[in-house]
């Protein structure tokens, strides 16, 4: 789950997903997927399909300011869930600058904390797939 990704980030993500066993479910949750649709279809569709990566767009419409206009709920979280016992939560977007130039921080969590992250992501995926 990452809000921002660039060409370098897709390569980074490809390395991560390539290391997973084939039977592992691989889901990329982006925000504003339409911003990346052209890049995905031109540059990344082949490997995404080969690795069976599902791509989801998380945003939920909600009332803002007493119903005067609709806004989209979005996210700023950066989360990688290995399974219900291991997860990474941090500040790095999947951008060239995050890998090579920015000071980013994150933690790998295990056990009950990772299970809570798994529940959060399950809820996000339910919301995306229903919406």
Wavefront OBJ file of the C-alpha trace (Angstrom):
o trace
v 0.000 0.000 0.000
v 1.689 3.157 -1.232
v 0.247 6.462 -2.429
v 3.029 7.429 -4.854
v 5.120 5.401 -7.307
v 7.401 6.221 -10.232
v 9.380 4.186 -12.796
v 12.136 3.473 -10.289
v 9.513 2.467 -7.745
v 7.943 -0.012 -10.142
v 11.370 -1.633 -10.579
v 11.774 -1.692 -6.798
v 8.341 -3.277 -6.442
v 9.134 -5.834 -9.137
v 12.183 -6.969 -7.150
v 10.058 -7.331 -3.997
v 7.228 -9.243 -5.701
v 9.659 -11.447 -7.666
v 11.060 -12.692 -4.365
v 7.676 -13.981 -3.201
v 6.581 -17.549 -3.815
v 4.249 -17.867 -6.842
v 1.258 -18.909 -4.714
v 1.474 -15.784 -2.532
v -1.263 -13.217 -3.208
v 0.336 -9.982 -4.407
v -1.741 -6.807 -4.250
v -0.589 -3.260 -4.955
v -2.858 -0.606 -3.426
v -2.360 2.842 -4.940
v -4.243 6.063 -4.597
v -5.494 7.700 -7.768
v -4.687 4.710 -9.947
v -5.722 6.658 -13.049
v -2.511 8.709 -12.685
v -0.493 5.519 -13.283
v -2.707 3.665 -15.779
v -0.730 4.635 -18.889
v 2.652 3.764 -17.345
v 1.301 0.466 -16.067
v -0.155 -0.576 -19.411
v 2.900 0.492 -21.447
v 5.835 -0.380 -19.197
v 4.710 -2.762 -16.458
v 1.713 -4.848 -17.520
v 3.817 -7.811 -18.672
v 5.648 -8.424 -15.398
v 2.612 -7.515 -13.286
v 0.590 -10.133 -15.164
v 3.415 -12.709 -15.017
v 3.663 -12.292 -11.225
v -0.152 -12.210 -10.867
v -0.154 -8.819 -9.146
v -3.583 -7.312 -8.520
v -3.768 -3.526 -8.488
v -6.362 -1.687 -6.425
v -7.225 2.004 -6.118
v -8.144 3.156 -2.623
v -10.336 6.188 -2.336
v -13.743 6.580 -0.793
v -16.147 9.413 -1.504
v -17.541 11.072 1.612
v -19.376 14.195 2.620
v -17.219 17.097 3.603
v -18.327 20.333 5.237
v -21.940 19.356 5.904
v -22.565 17.872 2.493
v -21.705 20.962 0.461
v -19.249 18.998 -1.657
v -17.894 15.491 -1.953
v -14.282 14.722 -1.254
v -12.255 11.546 -1.523
v -10.847 9.864 1.531
v -7.353 8.797 0.690
v -4.245 7.569 2.451
v -0.636 8.475 3.069
v 0.403 5.130 4.606
v 3.235 3.028 3.249
v 2.746 -0.593 4.248
v 4.125 -3.908 3.070
v 2.496 -6.978 4.559
v 4.415 -10.221 4.208
v 1.813 -12.263 6.053
v -0.174 -11.932 9.241
v 2.997 -12.248 11.288
v 5.380 -9.822 9.540
v 4.891 -6.329 8.097
v 6.797 -3.153 7.248
v 5.329 0.265 8.037
v 7.305 3.345 7.089
v 7.598 6.660 5.326
v 9.039 5.649 1.935
v 6.961 6.062 -1.180
v 8.052 3.930 -4.129
v 9.963 6.776 -5.738
v 13.531 7.207 -6.929
v 14.058 9.824 -4.247
v 12.873 7.493 -1.485
v 15.386 4.822 -2.464
v 18.353 7.012 -3.358
v 18.109 10.527 -1.971
v 15.664 10.930 0.916
v 15.988 10.061 4.562
v 13.166 7.596 5.127
v 12.321 5.603 8.216
v 10.310 2.488 8.821
v 9.918 -0.455 11.105
v 9.437 -4.155 10.600
v 6.829 -5.435 12.995
v 5.943 -8.957 14.022
v 3.301 -10.854 15.907
v 0.152 -9.116 17.151
v 1.150 -5.752 15.655
v 1.535 -7.346 12.207
v -1.829 -9.048 12.649
v -3.386 -5.606 13.278
v -1.794 -4.334 10.045
v -3.250 -7.361 8.239
v -6.723 -6.508 9.588
v -6.315 -2.897 8.459
v -5.356 -3.965 4.939
v -8.198 -6.499 4.817
v -10.575 -3.639 5.629
v -9.028 -1.428 2.960
v -9.360 -4.201 0.372
v -12.993 -4.848 1.367
v -13.752 -1.136 0.966
v -12.045 -0.977 -2.428
v -13.728 -4.070 -3.792
v -17.186 -3.012 -2.573
v -16.798 0.616 -3.702
l 1 2 3 4 5 6 7 8 9 10 11 12 13 14 15 16 17 18 19 20 21 22 23 24 25 26 27 28 29 30 31 32 33 34 35 36 37 38 39 40 41 42 43 44 45 46 47 48 49 50 51 52 53 54 55 56 57 58 59 60 61 62 63 64 65 66 67 68 69 70 71 72 73 74 75 76 77 78 79 80 81 82 83 84 85 86 87 88 89 90 91 92 93 94 95 96 97 98 99 100 101 102 103 104 105 106 107 108 109 110 111 112 113 114 115 116 117 118 119 120 121 122 123 124 125 126 127 128 129 130 131
